[in-house]
Each structure stands twice: as structure tokens, then as C-alpha cells.
């Protein structure tokens, strides 16, 4: 009887051990994705990453899973998001936007970190050289050639020569974007009028300062300014100022006259391809990627074209027209 009891206990212990091992042995590769928050352009990036992972799971030998965490555009939450994802022991971490990538670079040393939606990784201190990875860090820049955007504006509004821009004082990427705009506007013979925003509550008041001073307002990829596009559009409508946005969602939603900028789905695809290459080659020594001309798209609102008297014949052939059904 004692022997049977011993055998039963031994068998039970063995079963428990096997179950424990099975539960703690991964059957898939894990990618951690840390995002600043949910926004149209950032969502396009994650959507393309999800699609690429799904395709790899259909065609590849090993299954890939992912875990996404959002900081809800709160910089104080970013370290918590990064630390939590790191605790899950992913093989690769994707950090979306400049502040998230800065935090991931500081906190994660033992796995590859891929930044994306970062305007200038060198000025942000994420890389020391835009063409080479740093330690375990590489990624995809969203650095836009603002001269291309101003050339687009010249085509659709030949008489425009004053550009307005708001920038957040709390984000390094906004400071870099402002520097780029200063350089681009000077080279393209535009006058730049810019005002700082310390918090989202400042936006409405600062917009009033543009009255009779600018021919259009450019809204870039700022994590503070871009989510406020409904308020910006409302105020600009009162002031009679057209908006040129960095992504097409504002045009589709009826907030902006036009958009000219990076196609974030292309950025997401480049990010996913970089992550999959790192996983397959077991190292993160891949050069960072920059946007190419094919990564730009332009959209225009047919309704606002009429309001601001834009001549359709002046538009680039590749421009996508958005019809307001409202």
C-alpha cells in the first residue's frame, strides 16, 4: 500500500513538472510593441506590423506573437510601459515615437530595440549616426523632407509665402521639426511664423496669434499638436486659414485642406520587415532606414478646394481627392 502511495506521489510530481515545463516553454517568438498612444498615423504603423506578423505566421516555420502597450500620450507612463514589456522577455522590442524610443534605449540593453515614427534619431540621442545602428538599437526614421511639402504648397497655392506652425516645448521631436521647418522655409523662400505650446490647453489661444500673419498652417507629427487637430480646424476655419497636415486622416475627416507627408503604412511595413530580419538573423546589427520619395503621399479635400479656390489643374497627378459626404 505504501509502495502504491509512493508511486502515485512520484507520478503526480512528474506530471506537475511536465505541466510546469510546458507552460513555461515558449512555442512562439514574442515581439513587444510600446506605443505613445492611439492615433491615426501611429495606428497605421501598428496595423502594418500586425499584418506582416500574420503573413509571417502563415508562411514561416515559427509562430510570432506580439504584446502592445500604450502610454496614452503621458510621458510619465512611458517608463512603466517599457519596463512591463521588457519583463515579458520579448525577443525584440518596437518603440513607437521619439519619447518612447528614448526611454527604451535607456532601459533595454539585452534585446534589440527598433524605433519607429522618430523624426530625427540622432538629435533625439537615440543614435549617434543616422546610417549606423547603436549597440542594440536601430529603426525607421519618419524624418520628412519639408522642402517637398513646401514645393507641394507652391503648386496648389502659388501666392502663398507665409507658413505658420505650432510646436510643443515638451517634445524633442517638435524642436527638431521646428529646426527642419526653419531651414526648409528659408531655402524655399517662405516666411515662417511659429508659436510654442506648453500644453494642449495653450493651442486655442496660440492659434489666435496667426490672424492675418500666415497663408496656411502646417500641422506636423507632434504627439501634442496632432491629436488636437479638431480644435485646430475649428479655430482655423474662423480665421480663414487653410491647414496642410502631415498625414491624410485630417483630410479624410474634413479638418484639413490637404496633406503631404509620409505614408505611415509604408513606415509600418519597413518597421515590420526590419523586426523580422532581426529575428531571422538573431542580431540587431541592421542599418537604420529613412523614408524614400515613394513613401510620400498627398491628399486634398474637394470641399475645401472650393472654399480656398484651389485650381485642380495645379495639383500633382498622384494627388488623392477626398469627397466630403457630410
ABEGO torsion letter per residue (X at the ends): XAAAAAAAAAAAAAAAAAAAAAAABBABBBBBBBBAEBBAAAAAAAAAAAAAAAAAAAABABBBBBBBBBAGGBAAAAAAAAAAAAAAGBABBBBBEAAAAAAAAAABAABBBBBBGBABAAAAGABABAABBBEABBEBBABBBAAAAAAAAAAABAABABBBBBBBAABAAAAAAAAAAAAAAAAAGBBBBBBBBABAAAAAAAAAAABGABABBBBBABAAAAAAAAAAAAAAAAAGBBBBBABAAAAAAGABABBBBBBAAAAAAAAAAAAAAAAAAGBABBBBBBBBAAABBBBBBAAAAAAAGBBAAABBAABBBBBBAX
